[in-house]
Amino acid sequence: MSTSKRQEMGKWLDKGLCGLVPVYGEDGANCTGLLFREHPPAMTKIKVHTFITRLAAFFQKDIRLVREQAREITGQRSMNPLPINAHIILVPFKMRKPIGKDDGAVGYFFSDMIHDVTEDGDKVKVALKGGQKFQIIDTYHTAKRHISSAHQICFKLRPYDMGSPEYSSVCREYTGSYGLPATKGDILNLSRNIGVLVHKLDKLKI
C-alpha cells in the first residue's frame, strides 16, 4: 500500500469513518460514499470492494484472509461481517439494485455504530448511533441476521468479562436476534463444546 493511500485512509479513520455505501458518481462511475460519526458524508472515486481492501491493508490484513476468518466463525459462505480488526467489524447490507453487472450492491456499517434495524411496511432501515438512517433492500430478518453474525464475530475476537457492564450491554443487543435460525457456525460451535464436555466427563469417569 503506497504512502499516499495509507495517509488518505488514516485521514478518513481519524475523521470518524463509520460506514461505506456504493454510489454512482456524476459520470455514472462506481464510487464509495463515506459516512462519519460527526461529519457530513464524503465520496471517493473507488469501488466499495477496493476501499475495504485498502482498509484491511492499512491494518496489515489481506481482505481474502479476513473473509476466510469470518466464514470460519459464522459458518456462512457469503455476506459475512468483515473483522478488519477486533474493533472494526464491517456489517454488510444490500443498499441498491445495481444497473451494471459489476456495479456492486453491498455497503457496510461499522458494527459498533449500528443502533437498530427498523421495519415500516415494505421499507427496512438501518439506524446508526447519532440519528443517521439508511434504507436497505435486505429483509428485516436478513438484516437482523447480519447483526447477529457481527456479534458472534465480536464475541470470538473480543471476549468480555461476563460480569462487566460492557458484557451486559452487548448481550442486551444480541438477545434481539436469538429468535433467528441457528447458523452453521452456531451448530458447529455447539458440537465442539459438547465434544469437549464429553471428553472432560469421560476423564472424570462421571
C-alpha positions in Angstrom: 0.0 0.0 0.0 1.5 3.3 -1.1 2.3 6.1 1.4 -0.3 8.4 -0.1 -3.1 5.8 0.1 -2.1 5.0 3.7 -2.2 8.7 4.6 -5.6 9.1 3.0 -7.1 6.1 4.8 -5.6 7.4 8.1 -7.4 10.7 7.4 -10.8 9.0 6.9 -10.4 7.0 10.1 -9.3 10.0 12.1 -12.3 11.8 10.9 -14.6 9.1 12.4 -15.4 6.8 9.5 -18.4 4.6 10.3 -19.8 3.4 7.0 -19.3 2.8 3.3 -22.1 2.8 0.7 -22.0 2.2 -3.1 -22.9 5.3 -5.0 -22.8 6.4 -8.6 -20.7 9.4 -9.4 -21.8 12.3 -11.7 -20.3 10.4 -14.7 -22.0 7.1 -13.7 -18.8 5.6 -12.3 -18.9 3.4 -9.3 -17.8 5.3 -6.2 -17.9 4.9 -2.4 -19.9 7.2 -0.2 -18.1 7.6 3.2 -20.1 8.1 6.3 -18.8 9.7 9.5 -19.8 9.9 13.1 -20.0 13.7 13.4 -19.1 15.0 9.9 -21.0 15.3 6.6 -20.6 12.4 4.2 -17.8 12.4 1.5 -17.2 10.5 -1.6 -14.1 8.7 -3.0 -13.8 7.6 -6.7 -13.1 4.0 -6.0 -15.5 1.0 -5.6 -16.5 -0.3 -2.1 -14.6 -3.5 -2.7 -11.4 -1.6 -3.4 -11.9 0.6 -0.4 -12.3 -2.3 2.1 -9.3 -4.0 0.5 -7.3 -0.8 1.3 -8.8 -0.6 4.7 -7.7 -4.1 5.5 -4.2 -3.4 4.1 -4.0 -0.3 6.4 -4.2 -2.7 9.3 -1.7 -5.1 7.6 -4.5 -7.6 6.7 -5.3 -9.4 3.5 -9.0 -9.0 2.8 -9.2 -12.6 1.5 -8.0 -13.9 4.8 -10.4 -11.6 6.6 -13.3 -13.2 4.6 -12.0 -16.7 5.4 -11.8 -15.9 9.1 -15.4 -14.6 9.1 -16.6 -17.8 7.3 -14.9 -20.0 9.8 -16.6 -18.2 12.7 -20.1 -17.9 11.3 -20.2 -21.0 9.1 -21.8 -18.9 6.3 -20.3 -18.7 2.8 -21.2 -15.2 1.9 -22.5 -11.8 3.2 -20.4 -12.2 6.4 -19.4 -9.2 8.6 -15.7 -8.5 8.0 -13.5 -8.3 11.1 -10.9 -5.8 9.9 -9.6 -5.9 13.4 -11.1 -6.6 16.9 -12.7 -3.2 17.0 -13.7 -2.6 13.3 -16.2 -5.2 12.1 -18.0 -4.2 8.9 -21.6 -5.4 8.7 -22.8 -5.9 5.1 -26.2 -4.8 3.8 -27.6 -4.6 0.3 -28.0 -1.0 -0.4 -29.1 -0.8 -4.1 -30.1 -2.7 -7.2 -27.1 -2.4 -9.5 -27.5 -1.1 -13.0 -24.5 -2.9 -14.5 -23.1 -6.4 -13.9 -20.1 -5.3 -11.8 -21.6 -2.3 -10.1 -21.9 -3.8 -6.6 -24.9 -3.6 -4.3 -23.4 -4.1 -0.8 -22.5 -1.4 1.7 -21.0 -1.7 5.2 -21.6 -0.1 8.5 -19.2 -0.4 11.5 -20.9 -2.8 13.9 -20.3 -0.5 17.0 -22.2 2.3 15.2 -25.4 0.4 14.5 -28.2 1.3 16.8 -31.1 -0.7 15.4 -32.9 -2.1 12.3 -36.4 -0.9 11.8 -39.3 -2.1 9.5 -42.0 0.2 8.2 -44.3 -1.6 5.8 -42.0 -2.8 3.0 -39.2 -0.5 3.9 -36.3 -1.6 6.1 -33.8 0.9 7.5 -30.5 0.7 9.4 -30.3 3.4 12.2 -26.9 4.5 13.3 -26.0 5.9 16.6 -26.3 9.7 16.2 -29.5 9.5 14.2 -28.5 8.7 10.6 -30.8 6.2 8.9 -30.3 4.3 5.6 -32.8 2.3 3.6 -31.6 -1.2 2.6 -33.1 -3.8 0.3 -32.4 -6.7 2.7 -35.4 -8.1 4.5 -35.8 -7.3 8.2 -34.9 -10.8 9.3 -31.9 -10.9 7.0 -30.6 -7.6 8.3 -31.0 -8.9 11.9 -29.1 -12.0 11.0 -26.2 -9.9 9.7 -26.1 -8.1 13.0 -26.3 -11.3 14.9 -23.3 -12.6 12.9 -21.4 -9.5 13.7 -22.0 -10.1 17.5 -20.9 -13.7 17.0 -17.6 -12.5 15.5 -17.2 -9.8 18.1 -17.6 -12.4 21.0 -14.9 -14.5 19.3 -12.4 -11.7 18.9 -13.3 -9.6 22.0 -14.1 -11.9 24.9 -15.8 -10.0 27.6 -15.7 -10.3 31.4 -19.1 -11.9 31.9 -19.7 -9.7 35.0 -18.9 -6.4 33.3 -21.4 -3.8 32.3 -20.0 -3.9 28.8 -20.8 -7.6 28.5 -24.4 -7.0 29.8 -24.9 -4.2 27.2 -23.8 -6.3 24.3 -25.9 -9.2 25.5 -29.0 -7.0 25.5 -28.3 -6.1 21.9 -27.6 -9.7 21.0 -30.7 -11.2 22.5 -32.8 -9.4 19.9 -31.6 -12.0 17.4 -32.0 -15.2 19.4 -35.2 -15.9 17.7 -33.5 -16.3 14.3 -32.5 -19.7 12.9 -29.1 -21.0 14.1 -26.3 -20.6 11.6 -24.0 -23.5 10.6 -21.3 -21.7 12.7 -23.6 -21.8 15.7 -24.2 -25.6 15.3 -20.5 -26.2 14.7 -19.5 -24.3 17.8 -22.2 -26.2 19.9 -20.9 -29.6 18.6 -17.4 -28.7 19.5 -18.4 -27.6 23.0 -20.4 -30.8 23.6 -17.4 -32.8 22.4 -15.1 -31.0 24.9 -17.6 -31.5 27.7 -18.0 -35.3 27.0 -14.2 -35.6 26.9 -13.9 -33.9 30.3 -16.6 -36.0 31.8 -15.0 -39.2 30.5 -11.8 -38.2 32.2 -13.6 -37.7 35.5 -15.4 -41.0 35.0 -18.8 -39.4 35.6 
